[in-house]
Amino acid sequence: MRRGTTPTHEFELPFETNAIKKIIITYAQRDEIVLEKKTEDCKMDGTIVSVTLTQEETLRLDSSKHVKIQAKVLLFNGKALVSNKITKAV
């Protein structure tokens, strides 16, 4: 990921997105949350959740550190799920 750009990240889920009540996608560096994208920031289509970061958001990331990305999902049936962390270079 490049600082100062507006990347769109897509997450393919093993279920339809219409089952999602809430989702939070967290971007963290050095075990500290740098930014979070919430349900209203995401586009959902079929089994794909996508989120676009702003220039301001990517400029908050330290280019000397990797970023860890994780999705936390609450389903309408009450189940809470957490993805594995995805590590990306900045």
Order of alpha helices (4+ residues) and beta strands (2+ residues): beta-beta-beta-beta-beta-alpha-beta-beta-beta
